[in-house]
């Protein structure tokens, strides 16, 4: 059986999926046609049902939960992992409402957390996440929400942190912040979905056994990124929740879903997990 799978070229994703897509583990009869794209592209594709298995921001998963099932392995979730709001110049709080903000996509968790922390910031422009630092530096926008490896590089470019959006969530909710997940189409059989879930966990365990050695697959897709930054990226976003969400992970996702519904004016909360 051949499945189309999509995830980002970021080190945490290529680290997780290396053994799976490069057949370093037994894939139990499943074959994978791999597509690497930025997460906002993957979020948009979910509405069209383009991929059988896909990385999604949690808001995009919530919007497509009728078609996709959340997998227990492969997620990006944790403490101290949230997106950062940055600026070229420090901005006074009373002036922030005038600012234009670069976001890495409308359906991203980063945009949700920006809305959660600063609901009055309404002037937003979507960029590919890797272009946001330059947009701030070039003064195309006043503020930018950065994710992935950019949280390790913005200071070297003379940019300033205005807020840690994940920290705002953690302080208010006393829960880790769910960033992204892996989801599979619900029209796949329960058996196939279970196999995919187990293969992702097995693939990650294989990578962790070799670490700190980085798979060639990670190096190929990280391009010019320094290996130190690659490891920082992996060590920040890959953790026990990535192997399996567990009870605490599911609780955090359930709360994120509840707040997301409230933000969108839906007070009739239906639980994700039974």
LINGIPE-V253516 format. One record per residue. RES is the residue in one letter. SS is DSSP state (h for helix, s for strand, l for the rest). PSI is psi in whole degrees, -180 to 180 (none if undefined). D_LAST is the distance of its C-alpha to the last C-alpha in Angstrom with 1 decimal. Layout:
RES/SS/PSI/D_LAST  RES/SS/PSI/D_LAST
This chain:
X/l/130/29.9  X/s/133/30.4  X/s/143/27.8  X/s/125/28.4  X/s/138/26.8  X/s/137/27.4  X/s/176/27.3  X/l/161/29.7  X/l/7/33.0  X/l/152/32.2  X/h/-35/32.8  X/h/-40/29.2  X/h/-46/28.1  X/h/-31/31.2  X/h/-45/30.9  X/h/-44/27.4  X/h/-5/28.4  X/h/-55/32.0  X/h/-31/31.8  X/h/-54/29.5  X/h/-23/31.7  X/l/13/35.0  X/l/41/34.2  X/l/-9/34.7  X/l/162/32.0  X/l/120/31.5  X/l/14/29.3  X/l/44/28.9  X/l/-6/30.6  X/l/141/28.8  X/s/148/31.1  X/s/126/30.2  X/s/112/32.2  X/s/135/31.7  X/s/126/32.0  X/s/122/32.3  X/l/162/32.0  X/l/156/31.3  X/h/-32/27.7  X/h/-34/28.6  X/h/-44/30.1  X/h/-39/27.0  X/h/-44/24.9  X/h/-39/27.4  X/h/-28/27.4  X/h/-35/23.6  X/h/-27/24.6  X/h/-5/27.0  X/l/35/24.9  X/l/-33/27.7  X/l/147/25.9  X/l/-37/23.7  X/s/133/22.4  X/s/148/22.8  X/s/137/22.7  X/s/146/21.4  X/s/151/21.5  X/h/-41/18.1  X/h/-37/19.4  X/h/-37/20.5  X/h/-45/17.2  X/h/-40/15.6  X/h/-19/18.6  X/l/23/18.1  X/l/-14/14.4  X/l/-26/15.3  X/l/-25/17.7  X/s/147/16.3  X/s/133/13.4  X/s/130/13.0  X/l/152/14.5  X/l/-10/14.1  X/l/154/17.9  X/l/-1/20.5  X/l/157/19.2  X/s/112/21.6  X/s/138/20.3  X/s/-164/22.1  X/l/138/24.6  X/l/24/27.9  X/l/5/27.0  X/l/165/26.9  X/l/158/29.4  X/s/143/32.8  X/s/121/34.8  X/s/165/38.4  X/s/159/41.9  X/l/-36/45.4  X/l/146/46.8  X/l/138/45.2  X/l/132/44.2  X/l/145/44.6  X/h/-40/41.6  X/h/-13/43.6  X/h/-7/44.3  X/h/-31/40.8  X/h/-18/40.1  X/h/-12/43.0  X/l/146/41.6  X/s/136/40.5  X/s/131/37.5  X/s/129/36.8  X/s/154/33.1  X/l/30/31.8  X/l/144/30.2  X/l/-39/28.6  X/l/17/25.0  X/l/156/25.1  X/h/-34/23.2  X/h/-44/26.8  X/h/-39/27.6  X/h/-45/24.4  X/h/-32/25.5  X/h/-46/29.0  X/h/-39/28.0  X/h/-43/26.0  X/h/-38/29.0  X/l/74/31.9  X/l/-17/31.0  X/l/-6/34.7  X/l/100/35.2  X/l/-16/35.4  X/s/95/38.0  X/s/146/36.0  X/s/134/37.1  X/s/135/35.0  X/l/158/36.4  X/l/137/35.5  X/h/-35/34.3  X/h/-10/37.4  X/h/-5/39.7  X/h/-41/38.6  X/h/-47/40.8  X/h/-35/43.8  X/h/-38/43.0  X/h/-45/43.1  X/h/-39/46.2  X/l/2/48.0  X/l/30/47.1  X/l/-29/45.5  X/l/164/42.8  X/l/-35/43.0  X/s/160/39.6  X/s/145/37.2  X/s/115/33.6  X/s/147/33.7  X/l/178/31.1  X/h/-141/31.4  X/h/-15/34.8  X/h/-23/36.5  X/h/-15/35.4  X/h/-8/37.8  X/l/-17/40.7  X/h/-36/41.0  X/h/-34/43.2  X/h/-20/45.6  X/h/7/46.2  X/l/16/47.1  X/l/157/43.9  X/s/142/42.5  X/s/127/39.0  X/s/-39/38.3  X/s/150/34.7  X/s/106/31.8  X/h/-31/29.0  X/h/-37/26.3  X/h/-37/28.1  X/h/-46/27.8  X/h/-48/24.0  X/h/-40/23.9  X/h/-39/26.3  X/h/-37/24.6  X/h/-17/21.0  X/l/40/21.8  X/l/154/19.3  X/l/162/20.2  X/s/122/20.5  X/s/125/18.5  X/s/-56/21.3  X/s/162/20.5  X/s/171/18.4  X/s/133/19.0  X/s/148/17.4  X/s/147/18.3  X/s/136/19.1  X/l/-15/16.7  X/l/-4/19.9  X/l/153/20.4  X/l/155/19.6  X/h/-36/16.6  X/h/-44/19.4  X/h/-43/21.0  X/h/-42/17.9  X/h/-40/17.4  X/h/-44/21.2  X/h/-45/21.2  X/h/-47/18.6  X/h/-35/20.7  X/h/-38/23.9  X/h/-45/23.0  X/h/-43/22.4  X/h/-40/25.6  X/h/-43/27.5  X/h/-42/26.7  X/h/-38/27.7  X/h/-45/30.9  X/h/-41/31.7  X/h/-33/31.1  X/h/-30/33.5  X/h/-17/36.2  X/l/141/35.7  X/l/5/37.7  X/l/134/39.3  X/l/132/38.0  X/l/148/37.5  X/h/-35/40.0  X/h/-41/37.2  X/h/-47/36.2  X/h/-39/39.9  X/h/-41/40.6  X/h/-13/38.0  X/h/-11/38.4  X/l/-118/42.0  X/l/4/44.1  X/l/136/41.5  X/l/143/42.9  X/h/-31/41.5  X/h/-43/41.0  X/h/-39/38.8  X/h/-46/36.8  X/h/-39/36.1  X/h/-42/35.2  X/h/-50/32.8  X/h/-45/31.2  X/h/-26/31.1  X/h/-44/29.5  X/h/-11/26.7  X/l/120/26.0  X/l/-166/24.4  X/h/-33/22.0  X/h/-28/19.0  X/h/-37/20.7  X/h/-45/20.6  X/l/131/17.0  X/l/-41/14.6  X/h/179/13.6  X/h/-43/11.8  X/h/-39/14.3  X/h/-44/14.1  X/h/-37/10.4  X/h/-42/11.2  X/h/-41/14.3  X/h/-41/12.9  X/h/-42/10.5  X/h/-39/13.8  X/h/-42/15.8  X/h/-42/13.9  X/h/-47/14.4  X/h/-37/18.1  X/h/-43/18.6  X/h/-42/17.7  X/h/-42/20.1  X/h/-32/22.7  X/l/14/22.6  X/l/17/23.0  X/l/109/19.6  X/l/-4/18.6  X/l/82/16.0  X/l/124/12.9  X/l/131/9.9  X/l/145/6.8  X/l/-40/6.7  X/l/136/3.8  X/l/none/0.0
